[in-house]
């Protein structure tokens, strides 16, 4: 159990490090808490000994450890009221009665990515209202193709697939067949339509029909099972913690991995904070996520950023979006 002064000191160090991304010196703490330098050094030594603070090198000030961030979130964090500018920007979105649920989500999460310089993710069940507009194909090399799925709501999904011993002409015939017969089908029904309407006849038009059919079937199955939208992935590059190219490549690869992203999904309606190793993405990252439920849709919204995240602001923003989705747009 920390003393009142130790709590204040840890809270100050976390707050200052979040703002400046620099180790916090004892001089600053002396000024803010009106303590002698000897007292500050003694208290910081205690916080370091119990694992709440750490040094980046011998002569530095202190930074919060992963354990320190966890203690701060669980015991010291006070939710801020949203500032007027943030609230106004989000209210403009949620007062637009012409938008669909998916559009409220995408616009608000894009705005949060811009406001915070973090990465926003939506994992939602693809709604029945999202219909297939068309698919396109681009040949990347002899055996590799980029399959592009476009919905009537403007959502675009790219899938890179290797299809051995099949010509581009044969793949394009399949694309034309699908566009002609099942364009306008709700995304969550496309796999069924492929099974019962395309599969029985594709052999009449396409030579290597089995391997091509299986490829398209899997693409649509993956797409319809989860609607994943990532906004602001490049914001990771703006954080000073991520200046190592290999580290950034590893994080980007994980954010491109559907299986890893699906682990972000939550069944819990609370707002949950996963710090460092808990994030399952990188030891220097935090994931804050919550579940949303409306009368027509449900899913998970998450914000990903450095451990040095502005926790109270992000929790407040997620809470605002969740409440507006569930209490406002969800009843339209």
N, C-alpha and C positions, 0 to 999 in steps of 0.2 A: 504493500500500500504506500503510495507516494504522499509526501507532505504537500501542503497547499503551495508552498514555494516551488517545490519540484514540479508540480503540475503546471504552474504558471511558466516555469522555465522551459519545460518540454513543449508546451503549446506555442510559446514564442519562437523557439527554434524551428519547429515545424512550419509555422506561418511564414517566417522570414526565408527559410530555405525554399518553400514553394514559390515565393515571389522572385527571389534573386538567383536561385540555383547555385549559390555559393555557400561554403561552410560559414556558420554563424560564430562570430568572435565573442569572447568573454566581455570585451569592452561594450559591445552593443547591449548585452544582457545587463551589465552594470547600470547602464543609462536607463534602460526601460524599466527595470525592477528596483532601481535605487538600492543596490547591494554593493558591498565591497568586492574587489576583485578576488580576494582570498575566499570569500563565501561562494562566489560564482564558480571558481575553479573546484572547490570542494564538492559542491552540488553536482556539477557536470561530471566529475569523476565518479560519483555515486550512480548517476544515470547511465554512464558508460559501462560501469561494472555490472549493472543488472541487464545490460543489453538493449537499452532504449536509444542510446546514442552511439555514434562511432566516428572515428577520425578518418579523413581521407589520406593524410600523411602526418608525420610527427608534429610539425609546427602549425598545423591547420587548426581552425576552429572545429566545431562539431556539426554533424549532420544526423538526421534521424535514421535509425536502422529500420529494417522491415518490421521488427517487433515494436519499435517506437511509433511507426505509422499506425500499426494495428491498435496500440494503446490509445493513440490520439483519436482515431475514428470511433473506438468503442466507448471512450470515457471523457474526452475533452472537446470533441467537435461540437460546435453550435451552428445549427442551420441558419444561414443568412436569409433575410428576405430578399427576393429577387430585386435587382436594381430596376429603375423605371425603364431604362433603355432596353434591357433584355426582355422585360415583360411586354413592352409595346411591340417589339418585333415579333414575338411569338403570338401575341393576341391578334395581330393582323392576319396571321395564318388561320387561327382557329375561329375567327369570326367570319371567314369566307364560307358561306353555306353551300357553295357550289362544288366543294372538294369531296372526294371519296376518302375513306379511311386511309388507304395506302398513300394518298397524296398528302394528307395531314402529317403522316409519319415521315415521309421522304423530305418534305419541305422543312419540317421542324428539326429533323436530325441534320439536314444540310446546314441549317442556320446555326445549330449548336456547334457543329464542326468548325464553322467560320468564326464563331464568337470565342471559342475556347482554344483553338488550335489542337484539338484532340481528334480522335477517329470515332465516328458514330457507326453503329451496326444495327440493322433491323433484321430479326429472324422471325418471319411470320408465316403462318399457313397461307399458301397462295389462295386468294379468295376466288369465288365462283365468278365474280364480275370481271376478272382478268382473262381476256380471250386471245387466242392465237391470231395474230394478224398475218404473219408470214415467217418462213424460215429462209435463210440464205446460206450459201456455202462458199468458202474461199479455199483454194488449194495453197498450202504452205510449202509443200514439197511433194515428192512422188507418192509418199504413203501417209502424209499428215494433212488434215483438213481442219479448218476453223468453221464450226457450225454456229450460226447466229439465230437465236430465237427472239422474235419481236412481238410484243403484245399490243393490243389496241389502246392500252393506257400508256404506251411509250416505254415500257420496261424492256431492256435489252439484255440478253444473257449470251455470253460467249462460251463455247465449249470446244477445246482443242482435242481432237481424236485421231488416233492412228488407225487407218483402215488398209490392211495389206492387200496387195494384188487386185485393187479395184481402181478403175479409171475415174477421172473427174466427171466424164460424161455420164457414167452410171449413177454417180452420187447426185448429179444435177437432175437426172430423170426422177429419182426418188423425191428430191425436194419439190419438183413440179407436181408430182402426184399428191404429196401431202398438202401443198398449198391449194391445189384444185379441190381436194375432197374434204379437208377438215379445217380449213381456215374459218375463223369465227367460232370455233369450239372453245368452251371454257378450259383454261389450262389444266385444271384438275381432272378433266375428262379426256384429255388428248391421248394418254397411254391406252385407255380402254378403246378409243376409236381406232388407234393404230392396230390393236390386237384383233378387232372384229371387222374392220372395214378395209384396212390397208394390207394386212398380212395375207388374207386370202387371194388377193389379186396382184400383188407386187411382182410375182414371178412372171406374169405376162409381159412386163415392161422392162424388167431389170434382170440381167444375167446372174450376177453374184448377189442375189436378193437377200439371202439369209443373213450374211455378215453385215450388209448395209442396214437391213431392217433392225437387227439387234442393236446396232450402234445408235440409231435414232430413237429406238424404244428406251434405251438406257438414259439418253440425254433428256428426254421428256420426263422420265420417271424421276430423275434427280431434280429437275427444274420444278416439277409440280409438288414434290414432297416438302420443299422448303423454299420460301421466297427470301433470299438473302441479299441485302443491299448494304454495301459498305461505302461510307462517305468520308472523305478526308484522310485517306490512307497516307498520302504524302505529308500530312502534318507531322508524322513521326520524325521526318527529316528536320523539322524546325526545333526539335527538343535537343538541348546540349548533351543529354545523356546518350544520344544515339548518333555519335559521330564516327562510329566504327562501321565500315562498309560491310564486313562479313556479318556483323550483328544485325544490321538493317536488312540485309538479304534474307537472313534466317527468319526475322519477324514477318517480312513481306510474304515469304513462302508459307508461313503458318496462316497468314490471313487469306491466302489463296486456297487453303486446304479446307474443303467442305466438312470433313469429319471433325477437324479441330474447331471450326466455327460452330458446328452443331452442339459442341460441348458447352458453348456459352449459353445455350438455351436454359431457361429456368422454369420450374413449376411453382416457384414461390412468388407470391404477389408483393412481398416487401421489396425494398431497394437494398440490394446486397453489394458489399464491397469486397473484392478479392485482390489482395496485395502481393506483389512479387511472385513467389513460387506458387501461391494460390491461384494465380491468373491462368496457369497452364499455357501461357504464351511466351513470357520472358521474365527472368528474375527482377528486371528493372521496370516492369510494367504493372499497371493496375487496371482491373476491369470493374466497372460499376454497372450493374444491370438490374432490370426489373421486368416483371410480366405485365402485359396489358391485356384486358379482355373487354370487348364490346359485344353488342348484340349480334354482330355478323362476323367478327374476326377476333383472333387472339395471336399473341406472339411475344417475343422478347425484344426489348430495346436495351442497348448497351453503349457505354462510352469507354473507350480504351485510350490510355495515356500513360505518362511516366508515373513511377511511384510518387514523384514529387508533383502530384496532381492537386488541383484546387478542389479538394474533396467536398467542402460544404456547398460550394457553388454548383458543382456537377449534380450532387444529390438533389438540390433545390430545382434545377432545371429538369431533371428526369421526373421528379414528383409533379411538376407543373404539366408536363406533357402527358403523363399517365392519367392525371385527374381530368384534364380536358378531353382526352380521348374517351374515357370511361363515363364521365358525367355529362359531357356535352355532345360531341359528335356521335357517340355510340347510341344515343336515343333518337337520332334523326330518322 
